[in-house]
Amino acid sequence: MFRKSAWVIGFSMLAMSDLSANESSTAVYPSVRSAPVALTQEDYQLSNLALQGLTGLYINIDQVISSAQPKNIQLSKDLKAQVISRLEKAGIRLLTKEEMEKTPGQPEMSMFPSYPKHLGPFKPGEPRVEYNAQCCTAGIWTSFTQGASTLRNPWLNHKLATWGEGHNTTDCADIGKWLTEVVLKTVDDFISAKQKADQEYPLWWAKQKSKQIPSEAANKPAANLDSPSEKTALKPAASLPTQQELLTPVRDKVIEVHTVEVTENAPELACDTAVLLYAELFPTASATLNRTNIAILAKLADNMKACPQYRYRIETHSDQRADTEYNEILSARRAVAIRNYLVDHGVNEDQFELRFYGERQPAVAGDD
């Protein structure tokens, strides 16, 4: 039988490395969601919007040029230079393949030209195809891909095509001139799509801010952890991330910290501080913050806002009372409640990540 004393939650906060330090450490992608996306509320965007903020990409332009040579197709001698010039004027750099592989999302444009059959080359013994102006076709398809994750299973990562364009012709009088022109047109069209995305992205983000996202109550389990009459609290989206925040990789290396006990009257904390909080933040079997001790969280929020160059990991734990599944759910909901409180009190959501352990990693030994 459970004791009637209030549940005690172990809550720890680790200061992560300064975002600009440890260049040799492994870069990781930003985690921007602390609450799950509700089914039927995915709010899918046009794929062109994914071009926003792009500053570099790889194009297989060398392969396009080399593919024309065996067919004696004469492309413009400065085709690659013209591509580079167009990109640079738009603030985009043409990356080498090695650079692309080290760039977040590996942005890559692939061009696939197709040539008239009469241009060969022909294998030994293969009959030649004669030129016929009435049935001569050439074309090129271009696909831009970058890294993406699957909503249904966020562990699955893909190279996803977020932009594409195709051209073809039945005029084979000068394939080299035509191919040069459509390669440059494709680059120009891509730049236009990227610039449009840059213009539309702030408007889209402003719309997201006006929406409300469900808190932990939206995913309330069947178990009656709180009052059935409790209304779902709604929280606004985080502020618009800057381009630097989107491009600056987070260094996943914990700095050396010292541990302190936090109380309502504790002095201001240093940025490089790990906090182990052992307090009755939540009533028994509830994910609603206990107003009696909520001032302690306010102290932590003030500390995080004073240290914007640091990223924090917030961990919640429970004791070993009740069954494992119940504790897992309750720990997760409590983590989201802490997240909502911090965001409501001015902490940038991109500055911290949540981890909840239930009874798997109790903050202290025992059932208390």
Secondary structure, DSSP 8 states (H G I E B T S, - for coil): ----S---EEEEEEEB--TTS-TTS-EE-----SS---TT------GGGGGTT--EEEE-HHHHHHHHGGGT----TTHHHHHHHHHHHTT-EE--HHHHHTSTT--EEEEEEE--GGG----TT-------GGG--EEEEEEEEEEEE-SS-TT-EEEEEEEEEEEEES--TTHHHHHHHHHHHHHHHHHHHHHHHHHHHHHHHHHHHHSEEE-GGGG--SS--S-TT----EEE------HHHHHS-EE--B---EEE---TT-----SSEEEEEEE--S-TT--S--GGGHHHHHHHHHHHHT-TT--EEEEEE--S-S-HHHHHHHHHHHHHHHHHHHHHTT--GGGEEEEE-TTSS-SSSS--
